[in-house]
Amino acid sequence: MAPSLDLKSSLTLRVVAVALFCFCIAAAFALFGTYRDVRQLNEHVADVLIRQLQIQLSRIETGRDVAARFPDLDAVTQALQSAGQCVQYFNPDGSIARSSCIGFNRDISKPPDWFAALCDWIPAARADVARPITYRGRPYGTVVVTIESAAIAAAIWREVSGLLGLTGLLIGAICILQYAAIARALRPTKDILAGLNRLAGGDLSCRLPNFRQIELQRISEVFNKLAARLDQTTREKTELAAKLVDNQEQERLDLARDLHDELAQNLSAMSAVAASIKATAETECPALVPEAKNLSQTSMAMMRTLRTTLRTLRAPEIDDFGLATSLATLAREQERLADGKLKISLEIEGDLRVLPRTAASHVYRIVQEGLTNINKHAHAGRARVALSFDPNAGKQNTPQRRWLALTIEDDGCGAVERGKAAEGSGLGLIGICERVTALGGTLDVIDLGDKGFKLHAMIPFEAPVKLLQ
């Protein structure tokens, strides 16, 4: 994955790329312009030399000069020839009659090797000039003017190096000024990013300020509307979930009360009648004693089942002994139901008595659902329930608002196998989600694969700070 850049750096790099592109175009123009100037210089020398030789031929024809001195190149070369330039005279048969070359000091204005290699890629023959010499319609040979490639590269480097330095200064100044201007213009994006992070963290009360730029102001307006709608929707969802869960809990309590008041009393009466029948049968009709015993045993078994059902529907020890004791009792009961195959560790940090009654009841139900699912579907050997208070868990803390961290994990099978085992047998995880939502908290479901399964809930509650200290 390619490393990401912030917007200021990205825009600055693009400007630098455009500036370098413009520099390359300017350097190309300078390069070919230098070649053009060198060729024009060679053409000028060749033209002057041809005129000089034609004058010499005229003087030889009139006897004012001797033919042995032809061609005389010195007069022109001494005045016009430059460093690295070579002037040659070829006879009509192609042989060299005269040659005059001036050496070039390669140490003067020597370009870098990479630039010299670039110039070598462009043939220096483009600057060579060849002119035929004719006099009165008769050809007398050819004049060729050339120049060393090193001299051409040095001339190009003198042009480009100055352009390179100026371009470097301009690019640097543009980058600094542009970065400062962009940073100032994009300064509101920090507020936007901070708002998005707060919104992603669950702080739906955050709002963005007004901005001068039209585009950023539009982003602010849309963000604030979205945050307001999410806040309202979340509140409505939480209130609805709280009502549903509270109604469910109330139904459990009503059902438990009805079972206790009606069925429990009837079972007690049935047990008493069975005992009376047994006592009477022992003296008057011994044949009925076994049936009386069976009736008594059946009523006692139904009573035990009823007690288990009532304990599931309502945990009376929460009101009497507190949440911590109720959870410890629940953990031992789940271990008993697992026939010793499951070991449950309970870790509690802090005083759970600071929890409101409703929150304590929901926490108990969450742990109950979690341990029941582990017992039925996880095939785990160990489970862990941890409760602790985290005052820094949320950004919406007030002096009374605190957070309870609840973790339920086991070393059993992963989510896929557990889901297949639990298919059609219950809605435990859904119930846990509903209760956490009803409390205004968050739930993370973490699949550890072969290492097990983990539920982590953050539950807010209102309690005086002094009770947590």
VOGU-644454 format. One record per residue (C-alpha): x, y, z; residue in one letter. Coordinates in Angstrom, 3 decimals. Each point is the difference from the previous one (the first is absolute). Layout:
BEGIN
+----------+----------+----------+------+
|        u |        v |        w | gufi |
+----------+----------+----------+------+
|        X |        Y |        Z |    A |
...
+----------+----------+----------+------+
This chain:
BEGIN
+----------+----------+----------+------+
|        u |        v |        w | gufi |
+----------+----------+----------+------+
|    0.000 |    0.000 |    0.000 |    M |
|    1.446 |    3.336 |   -1.059 |    A |
|    0.613 |    2.524 |    2.807 |    P |
|   -2.661 |    2.688 |    0.167 |    S |
|    0.688 |    3.752 |   -0.017 |    L |
|   -1.959 |    2.835 |    1.484 |    D |
|   -1.726 |    2.435 |   -2.326 |    L |
|    2.577 |    2.786 |    0.440 |    K |
|    2.929 |   -2.266 |   -0.898 |    S |
|   -1.914 |   -1.528 |   -2.913 |    S |
|   -0.806 |    3.401 |   -1.522 |    L |
|    3.563 |    1.218 |    0.555 |    T |
|    1.443 |   -3.057 |   -1.741 |    L |
|   -2.303 |    0.557 |   -2.947 |    R |
|    1.151 |    3.600 |   -0.333 |    V |
|    3.618 |   -1.179 |    0.178 |    V |
|   -0.729 |   -2.561 |   -2.727 |    A |
|   -1.528 |    2.694 |   -2.229 |    V |
|    2.967 |    2.311 |    0.658 |    A |
|    2.466 |   -2.769 |   -0.872 |    L |
|   -1.935 |   -0.745 |   -3.154 |    F |
|    0.183 |    3.667 |   -0.970 |    C |
|    3.728 |   -0.032 |    0.747 |    F |
|    0.506 |   -3.030 |   -2.251 |    C |
|   -1.799 |    1.796 |   -2.820 |    I |
|    2.115 |    3.150 |    0.532 |    A |
|    3.177 |   -2.113 |    0.147 |    A |
|   -0.968 |   -1.703 |   -3.265 |    A |
|   -0.512 |    3.381 |   -1.641 |    F |
|    3.366 |    1.167 |    1.358 |    A |
|    1.714 |   -3.154 |   -1.261 |    L |
|   -1.291 |    0.211 |   -3.525 |    F |
|    0.464 |    3.780 |    0.015 |    G |
|    3.678 |   -0.464 |    0.817 |    T |
|    0.348 |   -2.512 |   -2.809 |    Y |
|   -1.615 |    2.538 |   -2.316 |    R |
|    2.386 |    2.745 |    1.128 |    D |
|    3.022 |   -2.272 |   -0.479 |    V |
|   -1.166 |   -0.919 |   -3.492 |    R |
|   -0.582 |    3.669 |   -0.854 |    Q |
|    3.547 |    0.752 |    1.207 |    L |
|    1.384 |   -2.776 |   -2.193 |    N |
|   -2.050 |    1.250 |   -2.957 |    E |
|    1.296 |    3.543 |    0.513 |    H |
|    3.614 |   -1.212 |    0.070 |    V |
|   -0.587 |   -2.145 |   -3.079 |    A |
|   -1.639 |    2.846 |   -1.940 |    D |
|    2.784 |    2.480 |    0.859 |    V |
|    2.648 |   -2.565 |   -0.870 |    L |
|   -1.601 |   -0.740 |   -3.394 |    I |
|   -0.093 |    3.689 |   -0.862 |    R |
|    3.619 |    0.337 |    1.064 |    Q |
|    1.085 |   -2.958 |   -2.161 |    L |
|   -1.976 |    1.315 |   -2.981 |    Q |
|    1.816 |    3.338 |    0.411 |    I |
|    3.310 |   -1.889 |    0.115 |    Q |
|   -0.897 |   -1.857 |   -3.220 |    L |
|   -0.791 |    3.332 |   -1.622 |    S |
|    3.372 |    1.419 |    1.051 |    R |
|    1.783 |   -3.143 |   -1.311 |    I |
|   -1.829 |    0.417 |   -3.312 |    E |
|    1.172 |    3.622 |   -0.320 |    T |
|    3.562 |   -0.868 |    1.072 |    G |
|   -0.120 |    1.814 |    3.327 |    R |
|    0.456 |   -3.249 |    1.920 |    D |
|    1.686 |   -3.332 |   -0.596 |    V |
|   -1.899 |   -3.261 |   -0.388 |    A |
|    2.270 |   -1.770 |    2.475 |    A |
|   -1.505 |    1.963 |    2.873 |    R |
|   -3.515 |   -1.240 |   -0.766 |    F |
|   -1.898 |   -0.630 |    2.129 |    P |
|    1.052 |    2.584 |    2.566 |    D |
|   -2.174 |   -0.534 |    3.111 |    L |
|    2.053 |    1.920 |    2.536 |    D |
|   -1.599 |    3.397 |   -0.509 |    A |
|   -3.452 |   -1.337 |    0.805 |    V |
|    0.834 |   -2.569 |    2.660 |    T |
|    2.082 |    2.416 |    2.069 |    Q |
|   -2.848 |    2.479 |    0.097 |    A |
|   -3.091 |   -2.209 |    0.245 |    L |
|    0.979 |   -3.483 |    1.164 |    Q |
|   -1.054 |   -0.852 |    3.584 |    S |
|    1.138 |   -2.627 |    2.517 |    A |
|   -0.833 |   -3.544 |   -1.003 |    G |
|   -0.733 |    1.015 |   -3.581 |    Q |
|    1.690 |   -1.672 |   -2.947 |    C |
|    0.151 |    1.355 |   -3.601 |    V |
|    0.971 |   -2.385 |   -2.811 |    Q |
|    0.460 |    0.437 |   -3.758 |    Y |
|   -0.595 |   -3.050 |   -2.203 |    F |
|    1.237 |   -0.233 |   -3.576 |    N |
|   -2.456 |   -0.999 |   -2.725 |    P |
|    1.393 |   -3.551 |    0.222 |    D |
|   -0.888 |   -0.173 |    3.730 |    G |
|    3.498 |    0.411 |    1.444 |    S |
|    0.687 |    2.514 |    2.742 |    I |
|    2.066 |    2.920 |   -1.236 |    A |
|   -0.042 |    2.229 |    3.098 |    R |
|   -1.259 |   -0.339 |    3.541 |    S |
|   -0.124 |    2.420 |    2.929 |    S |
|   -1.280 |   -1.118 |    3.445 |    C |
|    0.036 |    1.736 |    3.369 |    I |
|    0.025 |   -2.222 |    3.063 |    G |
|   -2.608 |    0.179 |    2.777 |    F |
|    0.905 |   -0.051 |    3.678 |    N |
|   -2.309 |   -2.651 |    1.426 |    R |
|    0.599 |    1.113 |    3.584 |    D |
|   -1.659 |    3.361 |   -0.631 |    I |
|   -3.760 |   -0.028 |    0.606 |    S |
|    0.053 |   -3.782 |    0.057 |    K |
|   -3.569 |   -1.284 |    0.275 |    P |
|   -0.952 |   -2.946 |    2.238 |    P |
|    0.480 |   -3.454 |   -1.444 |    D |
|   -3.733 |   -0.675 |   -0.217 |    W |
|   -0.491 |    3.194 |   -1.980 |    F |
|    2.923 |   -0.785 |   -2.300 |    A |
|   -1.506 |   -3.455 |   -0.614 |    A |
|   -3.317 |    1.651 |   -0.842 |    L |
|    1.689 |    2.340 |   -2.475 |    C |
|    1.855 |   -2.920 |   -1.580 |    D |
|   -3.377 |   -1.557 |   -0.667 |    W |
|   -0.717 |    2.940 |   -2.340 |    I |
|    2.291 |   -0.265 |   -3.057 |    P |
|    2.418 |    2.924 |   -0.208 |    A |
|   -0.039 |   -0.324 |   -3.814 |    A |
|   -3.174 |    2.047 |    0.025 |    R |
|    2.187 |    3.041 |    0.531 |    A |
|    2.555 |   -0.829 |   -2.749 |    D |
|   -0.017 |    2.162 |   -3.117 |    V |
|    1.379 |   -0.879 |   -3.475 |    A |
|    0.209 |    2.577 |   -2.851 |    R |
|    1.211 |   -0.634 |   -3.573 |    P |
|    2.425 |    2.537 |   -1.543 |    I |
|   -0.625 |    1.064 |   -3.594 |    T |
|    1.495 |    2.766 |   -2.095 |    Y |
|   -1.268 |    0.920 |   -3.458 |    R |
|   -1.992 |   -3.267 |   -0.050 |    G |
|    2.956 |   -2.182 |    0.801 |    R |
|    0.111 |   -2.055 |    3.267 |    P |
|    3.129 |    0.432 |    2.102 |    Y |
|   -0.844 |   -2.231 |    3.007 |    G |
|   -2.016 |    0.086 |    3.194 |    T |
|    0.331 |    1.833 |    3.314 |    V |
|   -1.191 |   -1.889 |    3.127 |    V |
|   -0.370 |    1.723 |    3.366 |    V |
|   -0.507 |   -2.231 |    3.085 |    T |
|    0.140 |    0.419 |    3.752 |    I |
|    0.799 |   -2.463 |    2.786 |    E |
|   -2.923 |   -1.581 |    1.870 |    S |
|    1.680 |    0.916 |    3.315 |    A |
|   -0.062 |    3.677 |   -0.986 |    A |
|   -3.680 |   -0.285 |   -0.908 |    I |
|   -0.786 |   -1.740 |    3.316 |    A |
|    1.861 |    2.710 |    1.922 |    A |
|   -1.925 |    2.731 |   -1.822 |    A |
|   -3.317 |   -1.751 |    0.700 |    I |
|    0.923 |   -0.509 |    3.662 |    W |
|    0.756 |    3.693 |    0.393 |    R |
|   -3.511 |    0.756 |   -1.206 |    E |
|   -1.770 |   -2.761 |    1.916 |    V |
|    1.903 |    0.341 |    3.292 |    S |
|   -1.112 |    3.593 |    0.363 |    G |
|   -3.541 |   -1.009 |   -0.862 |    L |
|    0.238 |   -2.919 |    2.440 |    L |
|    1.108 |    2.218 |    2.873 |    G |
|   -2.732 |    2.536 |   -0.673 |    L |
|   -2.593 |   -2.744 |   -0.337 |    T |
|    1.146 |   -1.585 |    3.257 |    G |
|   -0.365 |    3.283 |    1.855 |    L |
|   -3.408 |    0.619 |   -1.540 |    L |
|   -1.222 |   -3.527 |    0.806 |    I |
|    1.228 |    0.278 |    3.576 |    G |
|   -1.628 |    3.388 |    0.486 |    A |
|   -3.232 |   -1.173 |   -1.631 |    I |
|   -0.097 |   -3.137 |    2.148 |    C |
|    0.529 |    1.916 |    3.238 |    I |
|   -2.546 |    2.687 |   -0.837 |    L |
|   -2.482 |   -2.492 |   -1.385 |    Q |
|    0.335 |   -2.361 |    2.966 |    Y |
|   -0.604 |    2.872 |    2.394 |    A |
|   -2.991 |    1.216 |   -2.026 |    A |
|   -1.492 |   -3.494 |   -0.322 |    I |
|    0.594 |   -0.728 |    3.685 |    A |
|   -1.831 |    3.194 |    0.913 |    R |
|   -2.858 |   -0.727 |   -2.414 |    A |
|   -0.329 |   -3.603 |    1.181 |    L |
|    0.329 |    0.736 |    3.700 |    R |
|   -3.749 |   -0.646 |    0.489 |    P |
|    0.508 |   -3.589 |   -1.211 |    T |
|    1.561 |   -0.764 |    3.395 |    K |
|   -3.318 |    0.864 |    1.614 |    D |
|   -1.802 |   -2.159 |   -2.558 |    I |
|    2.298 |   -2.990 |    0.638 |    L |
|   -0.336 |    0.463 |    3.765 |    A |
|   -3.784 |    0.076 |   -0.362 |    G |
|    0.007 |   -3.156 |   -2.128 |    L |
|    2.192 |   -1.777 |    2.551 |    N |
|   -2.322 |    1.031 |    2.821 |    R |
|   -3.020 |   -1.144 |   -2.019 |    L |
|    1.678 |   -3.327 |   -0.767 |    A |
|    0.762 |   -0.348 |    3.710 |    G |
|   -3.685 |    0.285 |    0.845 |    G |
|   -0.142 |    3.670 |    1.031 |    D |
|   -3.160 |    1.006 |   -1.832 |    L |
|   -0.164 |    3.383 |    1.739 |    S |
|    2.976 |    1.430 |   -1.936 |    C |
|   -0.699 |    2.773 |   -2.498 |    R |
|    2.252 |    1.805 |   -2.488 |    L |
|    0.364 |    3.794 |    0.014 |    P |
|   -0.744 |    2.271 |   -2.943 |    N |
|    2.740 |    0.461 |   -2.630 |    F |
|    0.747 |    2.757 |   -2.486 |    R |
|    0.532 |   -2.265 |   -3.002 |    Q |
|   -3.232 |   -0.967 |   -1.710 |    I |
|    0.999 |   -3.643 |   -0.460 |    E |
|    1.110 |   -0.424 |    3.608 |    L |
|   -3.094 |    1.783 |    1.256 |    Q |
|   -2.146 |   -2.425 |   -1.998 |    R |
|    1.899 |   -2.923 |    1.561 |    I |
|   -0.618 |    1.515 |    3.443 |    S |
|   -3.727 |    0.351 |   -0.639 |    E |
|   -0.364 |   -3.565 |   -1.297 |    V |
|    2.115 |   -1.365 |    2.866 |    F |
|   -2.048 |    1.796 |    2.650 |    N |
|   -3.284 |   -1.160 |   -1.516 |    K |
|    1.252 |   -3.569 |   -0.213 |    L |
|    1.295 |    0.070 |    3.591 |    A |
|   -3.311 |    1.436 |    1.234 |    A |
|   -2.003 |   -2.682 |   -1.824 |    R |
|    2.277 |   -2.758 |    1.279 |    L |
|   -0.278 |    1.378 |    3.528 |    D |
|   -3.782 |    0.117 |   -0.185 |    Q |
|   -0.240 |   -3.455 |   -1.592 |    T |
|    2.373 |   -1.483 |    2.554 |    T |
|   -1.954 |    1.527 |    2.874 |    R |
|   -3.267 |   -1.321 |   -1.375 |    E |
|    1.508 |   -3.424 |   -0.574 |    K |
|    1.457 |   -0.065 |    3.518 |    T |
|   -3.284 |    1.074 |    1.551 |    E |
|   -1.915 |   -2.611 |   -1.987 |    L |
|    2.480 |   -2.733 |    0.899 |    A |
|   -0.138 |    1.056 |    3.654 |    A |
|   -3.804 |   -0.192 |   -0.002 |    K |
|    0.021 |   -3.400 |   -1.694 |    L |
|    2.576 |   -1.424 |    2.384 |    V |
|   -1.712 |    1.516 |    3.043 |    D |
|   -3.332 |   -1.424 |   -1.133 |    N |
|    1.665 |   -3.359 |   -0.504 |    Q |
|    1.499 |    0.172 |    3.483 |    E |
|   -3.354 |    1.012 |    1.464 |    Q |
|   -1.652 |   -2.921 |   -1.758 |    E |
|    2.597 |   -2.307 |    1.524 |    R |
|   -0.703 |    1.419 |    3.456 |    L |
|   -3.783 |   -0.305 |   -0.473 |    D |
|    0.361 |   -3.555 |   -1.263 |    L |
|    2.305 |   -0.901 |    2.890 |    A |
|   -2.457 |    1.505 |    2.497 |    R |
|   -2.941 |   -1.866 |   -1.523 |    D |
|    1.909 |   -3.276 |    0.005 |    L |
|    1.065 |    0.552 |    3.567 |    H |
|   -3.452 |    1.020 |    1.225 |    D |
|   -2.047 |   -2.583 |   -1.909 |    E |
|    2.029 |   -2.985 |   -1.122 |    L |
|    2.340 |   -0.048 |    2.984 |    A |
|   -2.924 |    0.057 |    2.431 |    Q |
|   -1.773 |   -2.783 |   -1.891 |    N |
|    3.146 |   -2.116 |   -0.065 |    L |
|    0.425 |    0.535 |    3.736 |    S |
|   -3.605 |   -1.047 |    0.547 |    A |
|    0.527 |   -3.029 |   -2.270 |    M |
|    3.079 |   -0.994 |    1.993 |    S |
|   -1.960 |    0.331 |    3.252 |    A |
|   -2.880 |   -2.090 |   -1.368 |    V |
|    2.458 |   -2.662 |   -1.201 |    A |
|    1.528 |   -0.160 |    3.490 |    A |
|   -3.462 |   -0.302 |    1.564 |    S |
|   -0.990 |   -2.762 |   -2.436 |    I |
|    3.213 |   -1.844 |    0.795 |    K |
|   -0.594 |    0.246 |    3.760 |    A |
|   -3.602 |   -1.201 |   -0.314 |    T |
|    0.915 |   -2.788 |   -2.435 |    A |
|    2.635 |   -1.419 |    2.338 |    E |
|   -2.695 |   -0.857 |    2.540 |    T |
|   -3.114 |   -0.570 |   -2.051 |    E |
|    1.133 |   -0.985 |   -3.561 |    C |
|    3.705 |   -0.911 |   -0.310 |    P |
|   -0.435 |   -0.656 |   -3.743 |    A |
|   -0.318 |    3.751 |   -0.603 |    L |
|    3.342 |    0.872 |    1.678 |    V |
|    2.122 |   -0.325 |   -3.196 |    P |
|   -2.398 |    2.223 |   -1.963 |    E |
|    0.035 |    2.522 |    2.827 |    A |
|    3.809 |    0.009 |   -0.020 |    K |
|    0.051 |    0.494 |   -3.792 |    N |
|   -2.428 |    2.878 |    0.309 |    L |
|    2.134 |    1.590 |    2.706 |    S |
|    3.208 |   -0.421 |   -2.043 |    Q |
|   -1.681 |    1.419 |   -3.110 |    T |
|   -1.169 |    3.072 |    1.869 |    S |
|    3.464 |    0.550 |    1.486 |    M |
|    1.611 |   -0.308 |   -3.459 |    A |
|   -2.460 |    2.515 |   -1.383 |    M |
|    0.801 |    2.313 |    2.917 |    M |
|    3.744 |   -0.190 |   -0.756 |    R |
|   -0.639 |    0.706 |   -3.671 |    T |
|   -2.203 |    2.927 |    0.963 |    L |
|    2.729 |    1.421 |    2.237 |    R |
|    2.503 |   -0.223 |   -2.883 |    T |
|   -2.469 |    1.714 |   -2.326 |    T |
|   -0.677 |    2.745 |    2.546 |    L |
|    3.736 |    0.534 |    0.452 |    R |
|    0.343 |    0.364 |   -3.767 |    T |
|   -2.893 |    2.418 |   -0.271 |    L |
|    1.059 |    2.078 |    2.970 |    R |
|    3.163 |    0.165 |    2.039 |    A |
|   -1.324 |    0.974 |    3.422 |    P |
|    3.462 |    0.079 |    1.531 |    E |
|    0.843 |    3.209 |   -1.978 |    I |
|   -2.268 |    1.986 |    2.266 |    D |
|    0.996 |   -1.946 |    3.098 |    D |
|    3.723 |   -0.640 |   -0.400 |    F |
|    1.114 |    2.202 |   -2.926 |    G |
|    1.155 |   -0.564 |   -3.578 |    L |
|    3.434 |   -1.399 |    0.873 |    A |
|   -1.445 |   -2.803 |    2.139 |    T |
|   -2.667 |   -0.725 |   -2.616 |    S |
|    2.629 |   -0.331 |   -2.732 |    L |
|    2.095 |   -2.301 |    2.175 |    A |
|   -3.056 |   -2.179 |    0.635 |    T |
|   -0.790 |    0.027 |   -3.718 |    L |
|    3.541 |   -1.078 |   -0.873 |    A |
|   -0.138 |   -2.928 |    2.471 |    R |
|   -3.426 |   -1.039 |   -1.337 |    E |
|    1.301 |   -0.011 |   -3.588 |    Q |
|    2.991 |   -2.097 |    1.083 |    E |
|   -2.407 |   -2.447 |    1.646 |    R |
|   -2.119 |   -0.215 |   -3.143 |    L |
|    3.160 |   -0.751 |   -2.008 |    A |
|    0.775 |   -2.985 |    2.280 |    D |
|    3.452 |    1.378 |    0.795 |    G |
|    1.050 |    0.302 |   -3.676 |    K |
|   -0.003 |    3.811 |    0.126 |    L |
|    2.053 |    2.147 |    2.365 |    K |
|   -1.200 |    3.611 |    0.362 |    I |
|    2.166 |    2.756 |    1.462 |    S |
|   -1.694 |    3.178 |    1.218 |    L |
|    2.083 |    3.187 |    0.224 |    E |
|   -1.570 |    3.100 |    1.548 |    I |
|    1.840 |    3.291 |    0.503 |    E |
|   -1.887 |    2.642 |    1.923 |    G |
|   -3.245 |    0.098 |    1.927 |    D |
|   -2.908 |   -1.166 |   -2.157 |    L |
|   -2.465 |    1.478 |    2.501 |    R |
|    0.389 |    3.381 |   -1.730 |    V |
|   -1.927 |   -1.374 |   -2.988 |    L |
|   -3.666 |    1.023 |   -0.185 |    P |
|   -2.463 |   -2.816 |    0.583 |    R |
|   -1.081 |   -0.151 |   -3.646 |    T |
|    3.581 |   -0.034 |   -1.282 |    A |
|    0.960 |   -2.707 |    2.520 |    A |
|   -2.911 |   -2.153 |   -1.151 |    S |
|    0.990 |    0.395 |   -3.656 |    H |
|    3.637 |   -0.804 |    0.753 |    V |
|   -1.079 |   -3.156 |    1.793 |    Y |
|   -2.133 |   -1.038 |   -2.983 |    R |
|    2.860 |    0.709 |   -2.434 |    I |
|    2.378 |   -2.209 |    1.983 |    V |
|   -2.724 |   -2.635 |    0.342 |    Q |
|   -0.620 |   -0.089 |   -3.760 |    E |
|    3.733 |   -0.073 |   -0.731 |    G |
|    0.779 |   -2.880 |    2.381 |    L |
|   -3.058 |   -1.935 |   -1.160 |    T |
|    1.163 |    0.246 |   -3.627 |    N |
|    3.501 |   -1.093 |    0.999 |    I |
|   -1.381 |   -2.944 |    1.956 |    N |
|   -2.254 |   -1.130 |   -2.855 |    K |
|    1.947 |    0.720 |   -3.170 |    H |
|    3.666 |    0.938 |    0.603 |    A |
|    1.406 |   -3.379 |    1.149 |    H |
|    2.361 |    2.054 |    2.151 |    A |
|    2.080 |   -1.093 |    2.961 |    G |
|    0.533 |    3.454 |    1.464 |    R |
|   -2.001 |    3.216 |    0.029 |    A |
|    0.762 |    3.403 |    1.443 |    R |
|   -2.330 |    2.781 |    1.131 |    V |
|    1.653 |    3.349 |    0.831 |    A |
|   -1.656 |    3.199 |    1.219 |    L |
|    1.845 |    3.258 |    0.649 |    S |
|   -0.666 |    3.723 |    0.046 |    F |
|    1.672 |    2.150 |   -2.644 |    D |
|   -0.534 |    3.756 |    0.536 |    P |
|    1.915 |    0.820 |   -3.208 |    N |
|   -1.928 |   -2.288 |   -2.327 |    A |
|   -2.106 |    2.722 |   -1.554 |    G |
|    0.418 |    3.623 |   -1.035 |    K |
|   -3.444 |    0.917 |    1.368 |    Q |
|    0.908 |   -0.548 |    3.638 |    N |
|   -1.527 |    2.268 |    2.602 |    T |
|    0.874 |    0.049 |    3.703 |    P |
|   -2.763 |   -2.604 |    0.510 |    Q |
|    0.191 |   -1.923 |   -3.291 |    R |
|    2.268 |   -3.042 |    0.082 |    R |
|    0.488 |   -3.151 |   -2.064 |    W |
|   -0.073 |   -3.662 |    0.933 |    L |
|    2.201 |   -2.283 |   -2.097 |    A |
|   -1.428 |   -3.521 |   -0.271 |    L |
|    1.929 |   -2.815 |   -1.660 |    T |
|   -1.181 |   -3.561 |   -0.561 |    I |
|    2.437 |   -2.345 |   -1.755 |    E |
|    0.681 |   -3.709 |   -0.323 |    D |
|    2.458 |   -2.398 |   -1.633 |    D |
|   -2.612 |   -1.923 |   -1.963 |    G |
|   -0.822 |   -0.111 |   -3.706 |    C |
|   -0.184 |    3.059 |   -2.262 |    G |
|   -3.009 |    1.944 |   -1.204 |    A |
|   -0.716 |   -2.175 |   -3.071 |    V |
|   -0.140 |   -3.324 |    1.865 |    E |
|   -1.831 |    1.602 |    2.917 |    R |
|   -2.570 |    1.527 |   -2.369 |    G |
|   -0.650 |   -3.373 |   -1.630 |    K |
|   -0.439 |   -1.643 |    3.393 |    A |
|   -2.346 |    2.728 |    1.216 |    A |
|   -2.049 |    0.232 |   -3.192 |    E |
|   -3.681 |   -0.031 |    0.831 |    G |
|    0.623 |   -0.480 |    3.732 |    S |
|   -0.160 |    3.547 |    1.312 |    G |
|    0.640 |    3.681 |   -0.365 |    L |
|    2.615 |    0.454 |    2.724 |    G |
|    2.351 |    2.360 |   -1.862 |    L |
|   -2.911 |    2.063 |   -1.290 |    I |
|   -1.308 |    0.314 |    3.548 |    G |
|    3.412 |    1.141 |    1.209 |    I |
|    0.180 |    2.623 |   -2.767 |    C |
|   -3.471 |    1.253 |    0.890 |    E |
|    0.855 |    0.373 |    3.670 |    R |
|    3.290 |    1.798 |   -0.699 |    V |
|   -1.795 |    2.312 |   -2.418 |    T |
|   -2.738 |    0.631 |    2.553 |    A |
|    2.682 |    1.133 |    2.451 |    L |
|    1.503 |    2.331 |   -2.621 |    G |
|    3.195 |   -2.018 |   -0.237 |    G |
|    2.065 |   -1.629 |   -2.721 |    T |
|    0.706 |   -3.666 |   -0.646 |    L |
|    2.999 |   -1.491 |   -1.816 |    D |
|   -0.266 |   -3.610 |   -1.153 |    V |
|    3.505 |   -1.403 |   -0.537 |    I |
|    0.533 |   -3.362 |   -1.675 |    D |
|    3.324 |   -1.451 |    1.174 |    L |
|   -0.236 |   -2.971 |   -2.358 |    G |
|    1.548 |   -3.131 |    1.514 |    D |
|    0.787 |    1.963 |    3.170 |    K |
|   -3.635 |    0.665 |    0.871 |    G |
|   -2.528 |    2.800 |    0.058 |    F |
|   -0.239 |    3.345 |    1.799 |    K |
|   -2.707 |    2.546 |    0.800 |    L |
|    1.046 |    3.446 |    1.204 |    H |
|   -2.668 |    2.504 |    1.067 |    A |
|    0.383 |    3.589 |    1.175 |    M |
|   -3.028 |    1.024 |    2.078 |    I |
|   -0.543 |    3.581 |    1.226 |    P |
|   -1.763 |    0.737 |    3.265 |    F |
|   -0.642 |    2.896 |    2.338 |    E |
|    1.488 |   -0.130 |    3.491 |    A |
|    1.650 |    2.460 |    2.404 |    P |
|    3.759 |    0.155 |   -0.396 |    V |
|    0.586 |   -0.549 |    3.733 |    K |
|   -1.558 |   -3.453 |   -0.239 |    L |
|    2.574 |   -1.007 |   -2.601 |    L |
|    3.011 |    1.132 |    1.991 |    Q |
+----------+----------+----------+------+
